[in-house]
Amino acid sequence: MENLEQIERRLWSAADQLRANSKLTSTEYSMPVLGLIFLRHAFNRFLVVKDEVEANLPKRQGVTRPITKEDFTRKSALFLQLESQYEHMLNLPSDKDIAQAIIYGMQLIEQDYPTLAGVLPKDYQIFESDLLKSLLKTFNDEALRTASGDMFGRIYEYFLMKFAMQGAQDNGEFFTPPSLVQTIVNLIEPDHGIVTDPACGSGGMFVQTSHFLEKVGKPAHEAVSFFGQEKTAATIKLAKMNLAVHGLEGRIEEGNSFYEDKHNLLARADFVMANPPFNVDEVDAEKIKNDPRLEFGLPGVNKSKKVSNGNYLWISYFHSYLTDTGRAGFVMSSQASSAGHGEKDVRRKLVETGDVDMMVAIRSNFFYTRTVPCELWFLDKGKPTDRKDQVLMLDARNIFRKVTRKVYDFSEEQLQNLTAITWLYRGQQDRYLGLLNKYLNRVCEECTIIPLDLQSFEKNLHDLQTEVLTFLETVPKTAEKLPDLTAALQEWKTADAAYREDRQNLVQELANYCNTWCPSVMANNEWQHQASKAFGPLSEKGKGLGKQLDLLYKLALRILDIAEKELDAKNNADYDNKAVNKLRKELDGRRHQATEQLKLAVYFYKQVVWLQSRFPEAKLQNVEGLVKLVSRKEIEDNDWSLTPARYVGVAPKEIDEDFDFEETLRDIHIELAGLNEDAAELALAIQRNFEELGI
């Protein structure tokens, strides 16, 4: 999984380039492409299981029993007839109809597996033959031929995300960003019983639940049962394919959740997770006025006997599905938490049950097709008596990572830190301290790698210096620019000497730190504060050494520039231009690797500081602008509002002492790349329009 992001980007770029050269829209293109990823994964899994099965087939009278479909089912794999195998399609002769071959292969799979009947895409005739061949080759990438199921699952999710960003499938509403799904899963911890999503889209909540269960060591097929509902048949196909790619099964029914509960889940669900459509209007009140799921009544009906906003219908439904100990987590429009009139009445009744557990505010730009902010609601019917009168208000709008010019998300550590706050709220101090211990151990692990990366940089720097000094010996002492080169070399040697002294001191101090504080078993809060405090000065020295690495690299480039441009080194027989260019490129890579390794140790230290500075006693406390534990009386005094910002206040402005120029420059590059992509897409669209007009 180490290079997964690079693989994802490469595959997407290749596939999207093919689309750009066709007349297909993202919506037309998305399902067939996801179908090919499905086939590639199914074939990989088939080959692995086939080898395992063949190695253990029983023999009778010297004859080996033939392989059966059941052999594969027992190992959570699809049995593929020859015509359904990816390799067969890839190697078809040029005169064969590839589109028809893929369609036939999909049909055979559906015949063998009735749960996939009508699910797999078969609209491959819309592709030109050359384009289809190119797509098959794209997904025959070397990295995919030996890829695991988890890698395929993540690539499938990545393509779903990218199609959502391009507006495929009804404006991308079928896809909930992974960061929000992970936050919901982390906070409600769906580890048993019935898990339902009444607006399941492409099934992301179920897939993320399986990832969570994998981490805690519980097989998804044994721990939970997935029940989903979705109103769009095409989206249900996406979900079923998504589950199949991840080796999961679930019951997903077609139906409008406003009017029907296909699974009869009233008071039966252990966990409810959803990202329902926001602010849906014109829901027919007459059809639902006696719905048992509306225990708090209708949120407000207009003169046309329509519910003017469906947000509180969803909220009521989610609450009604829960068992007496069930938990729910869902995405909701920011407008809902302070909405008035009939919606406020429903919200008041909901708060009075004591089942509202947590509210989390999310900033704008977390969705791929919408820029609006949102909030995550968490309900818990099994809250302890001492928390029934309380709601945790968490404002996470200042916590984010910029992914592209238009899209933000949470880093893995940001997700863990938010989750850690909820652990303190639930009195699970041991889990909170366990996370800090994990971070401190990561600091130690990254520190042990630093000396190795520094040595690689230094060796490369020495080799480059040797090449320049060798050339310098051949330069006539009367050369006009020789003093410039000599002065630059002297500056380089001075900087190098200072660096080596500081490096030696830092490496020794890091070793001393690791000997004193690593490895750490579970430790108490006081010990963790001491460990964190001890690393503080090393953090500053690490940042300083990173700047020295950058300086040495820049001085090296300056020396090479003088040698090549002013002293014509490239035309000197004693100057190995090829070797110098190779060393120059390697030096940049090793400089980057060493500085990033220094930053990595500091990064995990910063996670410790972020939590300890806000919760020094390892206990929940109110933090201005971030979190506050609110009583029901305070909510009542605020007109029953559940908007976190109304309670937590405004975070004090922090001075960024660690301003990262490279990170800022990266953000600028991200924005520029996004603008360039937009410009290219617009130019292509204009060109197509002109061609269609015959101009």
N, C-alpha and C positions, 0 to 999 in steps of 0.2 A: 504493500500500500504506500510505500515511501514516495514514489513518484506519481501518485494517482492524479494530482492536480494537473501536472504536465500532460499526462495521458488524456485526461478529460478535455483539456483545451485543444490538444492536437487533433483528437477525433472530431470534436465539434467543428473546428476550423475546416477540416477536410470535408466533412459532410455538408456544412453550410455553404462552402464554396461551390459544391456541386449544385446545391439548390439555387444559388445565385445565378448560375449559368442555365437554369431551366426557367420555365414560366410558371412554376408551382408556387403557391403561397405556403406560408408556414403551417396553416391549418391543414392543407392537403398533404403536406409533406410529413407532418409529425407522426401520425399513427403508423404508416409504413416503415419509417425509420426505427421507431421503437419496436416494431415487430421484428426487424432484422437483429436488433440487439438481443431481443428475446431468443431468437433462433440461435444466435452465436453462443449465448450462455447455455441454452438447453443442450447444444451439441458438446460443449466443453464438459458439462456435467455428465452427459451420456458416456463420453469416452472414459472418464475417470471411473465411473461406476461399472462400466463394461469390463474394465481390467480387473476390478475387485471381484465382480461376480464370477468371471471366468476362472479366476484363481481358486475359487472355492466351490465350483460346481461338482456335485456328486457324480460318481461313475457307477454304472451297472454293467457287469460283464465286459469291462474294458471300454464301454461306450459312455461318453460324457453327456449328461442331460442337456438339452438345448436351453438357451436363455429364454426367459419369459418376461412378459410385461411386469408381472408381480415382483420379479427380482429387482426391478428398478424402483417400483413403488415403495418397497420396503426401505429403500435408501434415499427417499425424497428426491427422486430424479424421474425425468420423463423418458419413456422408451421411445426411440425414434426409428421408424422404418427408414429404409435406405433413402427414399425420395424426400424425407423430412430432414435429412442430415445436411448441415451447412456446407460441408466439404463437397457433397454431391452437387449442390447448386452452384458452388463456386467453380467447379471443374466441368460444367456442362459445355459441350461443343458450341462454337459460335453460331451455328445454324439453328440451335434450339431456342424456343420461346422461353426466356428466363422468367419473365413475369408469370407465365402460366405454371412454370415449374414451382415457383415459390408458393403460388396460390394452392397448388395441389399438395405441397408439403404441409401447409397450414391446415388444410382440410383433413389430412391423415391424422395429424395430432388431435384435432377436435373429435374425430371419430373414436380415437383411442381413449380420450379423456373428456367425457361428457360435461364436466364442470367448466371446460373451456369452450364448449360449443357456442359458436356465434361470436366469440370474443376476439379471436386473432384477426388482424387486418388482412384483407385480401384484395385491396384496391391497387395492386402493383401494375396494372395495365396503364395507369396514368403516366408511368415513367417511360422515357425512351430507353431502348435496350442498353445503349452505352452508359447511360447514367446509372442504371440498375447494376450493371457489371462493376462500375466504379464504386458504388456503395458497398457491394459485397466484398470488394477488395479492401475498402477502408476499414470494415469491421473484421477483416482477417489480419489486422495489425498483430505484429509479433507479440506485443504485450498482452493482447487479448487471448491469444491461442493457449496460454497457460494460466489465464486469470482465474481467480477464485470466485465463488458465488458472491461473496461480499463485495468484491471489486465491481462485478457486473451490476449488482444492485445499486451501488453508488453512481456508476456511470449512467445507469438508467435514470436515476433521480436527477443527475446533472443535466441530462438531455431534457427531462421534463421541465426543469427550471429554465433552461435556455429557451425552450419553446414558449414557456409562460412569459418570459421577458419579451419575446417577439410578438406576443399577443395572440398566439394560437389558442384554439379551444375556448371560445367565448371569453376573450380578454384575459386568459390565464387564470380564471377563477377556480380552476380545478386543482391549483397547486398552492399549498401553503409553504412559505419559506422555511427551510429546515431549522433556522434559529428559533422561530416561534414554536414550532412543533417540539423541539428539544426542550425548550423552557417548560412547556406544558407537561411533557412526560416526566421531566426531572422533578417537578413540584407535586405531581399527584401520584407518581410511582405505581403505574398499573402492573401489578405482579401476580394477579390471580383473577379468576372468575370471568365474567362477561365484560368485554370492552366494546363500547359502541361509539360510532360516529354517524349521526343522523344526516350529515352533509359531507360525506366522506371523500368527495372529489377523487383524486387519484390514489387514495389510500395511504397517504403519508403518515397519518397518525398511527396506523397499524404497523407500518414498517419501522417507524421510530420506536414503537413499543417493543418490537422484536429486538432492536439494537440494545435497548435498555435491559431487557431480560437476558440477553446474551452476556452483558457485563456482570449481572448478578448471579449468573450460572444457572438460569432456569430455561429449559427448552420452551419456546413459545407455544408449540403444539400441545404441550402438556399443561402449561400454566394458565393459558387464557383461551377464550373463544372470541373471535372477531365477528361483530355484526355491524354492517354498514348499510346506509340507504342513500340513494342519489337519484335525482330526477331525470338525468340525461343518460341515455343508453350509451352514447359514445364515451362518456366519462367513466361509466361503469366498466367498460372494456379496458380503459386505461388502468383502473384500479385492480382488476383481476389479473391483468398482465403484470402489474407492479408486484402484487403478492406472489405470483408464480415465479418471477425472477428472483425473489428473495426466499423462495422455498416455503412460502406461507399459504395457508388456506383460510378462507373466511366466507361468511354468507353475506353477500351484497345484493340487495333488492332494489328494483326500480320503483320509485314512488316519490310524491311530493310530501316532504315531512311536515309541511304546514297542515296538511289535511289527513295524513295517515301514518300510522306506526306499523310498518310491515312485519316487524318482529315481535310485536306485543310485549314491549319492554317496560311497561309501567311498573316501577318499583323493583325491577329485576337486574338492573345494570350495576356492576361494581365500580365501573369507571366510564365516564362520558368525556369524550374529547371532540372538539369540532372547531372549524373556522367557517361559520355559516355566512351566507350572503348578507351584507349589512343593509339596513334601512330599506328593506323591501316594502313597498306600499301596495295598497289595493288587495289585501288578503281578505277573502270573503268571510265576514264575521258570522253570517248565518250558518255556514258549514261547520264552524268550530265552537259555537257558543256553548254547546253542551259537552265539549271534549273533556274527558276526565284528566287530561294532562294539564289543564288550565286551573290548577288549584287556587291561584290567586286572582282569577277572573280575567276578563279581557282588558288590555292596556288602554283602550280608547277606540271608539268607533265613530266614524264620520256620518254625515247625512246620507251617504250612499250605502250605509251599512257595510263599510269596509274598514278594516284595521289599517290606519294610516301609516303605521310603521311596525314592521314585524320583529324588531329586535327583542322585545319582551315576550313575544310568543316563543322564540327560540329559548330564551333564558328560563321560561316556565317549563317548557318541554324538558330541557336538560335536567332541571331539578326533579321533575316528576319521575324520570327514568331511574333515579338512584335508589339503591337499597338503603336500609337504615344506617349503613356504615359506608355508603358509597361516596366517591369523590368525583368532581367534574372540573375540567379546565377547558376554557374556550376563548376564542378571539372575538372581540366585540368592538363596534364603533365607539370612539371616545365620546360621542354625543350621548350615548346611552346611560352613562354613569351619573349624569346630572339632569337627565330629561325630566320634564314636568308633566302636569296634568295626570292622565290615567296611567302613564308609565311610572310616575313617581309613586302612585298608590301601590302598584305591583312591587316596586322596589322596596317600599316600606315594609310590606308584608313579608317579603323575602328576607330582609334584614332581621325582622322580628323573629324569624324561625331560629336564628342563631347559626344558620348553615353557611352564610357568606364567610369564607375563610381568608382569602387574600385578594388584593387588587394590585395589578402591576401595569404601570403606564409605559408604553413603548413609543419612541419618537417616530417621526415620519420617515418614509423611504425604506421601510423594511419589506414592503411588498414590491413585486417586480412590475406590476401594472397599475399600482395606485400609490400616490405619494402621501396619503393621509396618515396621521398617527392613529394608534389604536390602543386598546387596553385588554389585558388578559384577566379574565374572571376565574376565581377558584372557589368552588363550593365543597363543603365537607359535612355530610350528615353525621359523621362519626366523631366530630370534634369533642374533646374532653369538656366536662362541665365548666372548668375554670377558664376556658377560652370561648365559650359560647357567646359571651357578651363582647367579644373583641374581634376586630378585623385588622389584618396587617396591610398597611398602605405602603407600597413600594414604588417609587418613581425612578424608573430606569431610563429616562429619556436622555440622560447625559452619559449613558454607557452604550457604546457602539463601536464598530469597526467599519471603516469605509472599504467597500469591495469594488465598486465602480463609481462612476460619476453620479449614477442614479440610485444605487442600491447600497444599503448598509446591513450589517448583521452583528451577531455577537461572536467574539472569539471563544474558543473552548474554555479558556480560563475565565472569561467574563461570565459565561454560563455557569461555571462551577461556583464563582463567587456569589452570584445572585442566589443560587441554590443554597449555599452555605448560610445566607441570612435567614432563609426559611427553616433551616435546621435549628438555628438558635431560637427562632420563634416557637418551634415545636419542642424545645427543651432537649434537643439532641446534640449536646455540647461535644460528645465524643466524636461525632461525625465531622463537626466543624474543626476540631483539633486535628483530626485525621487528615483533612484536606491541607491544613497548614503544614503538617508533618510531610505530606507528599511534596508540597512546594519546596520545603527546605531540603529534602532529599534530592529533588531535581537540581537545586542550586549546586549541591555537592557533585552530582553526576556531571553537570555541564562544566564545572571547574576542573575536573580531571581531564577533560578533553582539550582545554585551552592550551596547555604547554605543547601538545602535539601539533596543533594548528599553527602556533607561533613558530615552531621549528621548521615547518614546511615553508612558511613565508620567508623565514630568514635564509634558508638554503637557496631558495629561488633568488632572493635579493643578492646573495653572495655570488651566485653564478652569473647574474647579470652584471654585477660590478666587475667581475673578472673579465668579461667580454669587453667592457668599456676600457678598462685599464690596459688590456692587451692592445687595443686600437690606439690608445693614447701614446704608447711607446713608439708608434710608427709616425706620429704627427710631427712635422718639423717644428722646432722650437720657435721658428720665426712666423708660424702661422698666425694670421690676424686674430682669429677668434679663440686661439688656444687659452688665453687668460680667462675668458668666460667659462670655458669648460673646466679649467683647473679650479676656479672659484666655486663653481657649482658642485664639483666633486668634493671639495673641502666642506661645503655646507652639508652635503649628504653624509660625509663621514662624521661630522660633528653631531648631526641629528641621530645618526645610527648609534653613536656611542652613548648618547643620552637615553635613547630607547632601550639599548641592551641593559643598561644599569637599572632602569625602571622595570623592565621586563623581569630581570633576575629577582628583584625584590618582590614583585607581585607574585611571581610563580611560587616563591618560597612562602609567602604569606598565605596564598591559596592552599598550599600543601599543609601548612600549620592549621588553617581553618578546618580543612577536611579531617585532619587527624584528631582535632578536638571535638568537632560537632557531627561527624559523619562516620558510618551510616547511623541514622537515628531510628530507633523503634518508637512506638507511641510515647509522646512526652507531654508533660503538663504545660499549661499556659505560660507560667513563669519561665520555664526552660526555653520555650519557643521564642519568647521576647528576647532572652539573652542571646540566643543563636542568631536572631535577626539583627540585633544591635551590633553583634560582632562582625557581621558581614557588611554593615553600612560603609565603613571607610574603604573596604575592598571594592565596593560597587563604584565609588568615585574614582579610585585608581584604575579600575577596569575601563571606565569611560575615557579617562585620560590616555591610557595606552592605545585605545582604539583610534584616537585622534593622531597619535604619533605614527601609527601604521599608515594612516591616510597621508600624512606629511611625507613619509619616506617614499611612498608610491609616487606622489606628485613630483618630488625632487628627482626620482629616477626618470620619470617622463621628460622632465626639463633637460636632464643631461643627455638623454637620447635625442631630444629635439635639436640641441646644439650640435651634437656629433653628426647627425644626419643632414641637417639643413645648412649649418654654417661651415662644417668641416668636411662635407661631402663623403661621409663615412660609407655610404652604400656602394660607392665606387672604389673602395679600398679593399684590396685582396685580403687583408688581414682582419677585415670586419665581416663576421659571419652574419649576414643580414637575416638569413632564414632562422638561425639559432636565436638571434636577438628578438625577432618577432615572436617566436614561440615562447621565449622566457618572459617577454613583456605581457603577453596574453595570460600566461600562467600566473604571473605575479599579481595581476589584477584579480584573478579568481581566488588565489590564496589569501590576498589581502581581505577580500570580501568575506571569505570563509572564516578567517581569524576574527575579524571585527564582529561578524554575526555571532560567533561563538561567545565572545566577550559579552555581547548584548543579551545573549540567551540566558546566561547565568544571572545577569542583572534583572532580566525580565521576570524570572520566577521569584527573585527576591522582592521585586515590586509588588507581586501578587500578595505576598505575605504582609508587606507594609500596608497595602490597601485595606486589607481586612483588619489587621491589628490596630491601625490608627482610628478605625471607626468603631471597633468592638474590643477595646483593650482588655476587658475582663472576661472575654470569651463568652459574653452574655448579650442578649438582645438589648439594645438601647436605642432611643430615638436619635437619628442622625439628620441634621438639618439638610433638606434638599434631597434626601435619599429614602429614609424609612421612618415610619411612626406606627406604633401600636395604638389603635383608636378604639374607644369604647362606643357602645351603642348609643349612649347619651350624647356623646360628641357628634355622632352621625345625625342623630335627630336634631340637634341644635344647628346643624348645617344643612337643614332642609332635606335630609336623607340622601345627601350626595355621597357617591362612592368614588369620586375623582381623587386619586392620590395627591395630586399637586395642591389640592385645597387644604390638605392636612400637614404634609411634610415640610412645606415652606420652600424657600429658594436656597439652593446650595451656594455657599460662599464662593466667590470667584477665586480660583486657584492660580497661582503664578507657576507657569510651566518652566521649572528650573531645568528640565531635561528636554528642552526643545530639540527635536531631531530634524536637522536640515534635510537629511536623505529621505526621511519618511515624508516630510512635507513635499519634497521634490517628487517623490513617488506618487503622492496624491495628485499633484499637478499633471504628471504623466498619465495617470489613470483618467483624469478629466479630459486631457487632450486626446487620448486614444478613443474615448467615448465620443467626443465631438467628431473625430475623423471617421469613425464607424458610421455615425449618423449621416455625415456628409456623403460618404460612399453609397450608403443605402438610398439616400435621396436622389443622388445622381443616377443610380441604376434604375430607380423607379421612373424618373423623368425620361431616361433613354427608352425604356420599355413602352412608355406612353406614346412617345414619338413614333416608335416602330409600329405600334398598333394602329396609329393614325395614318401610317404610310408616308411619313415625312422623312 
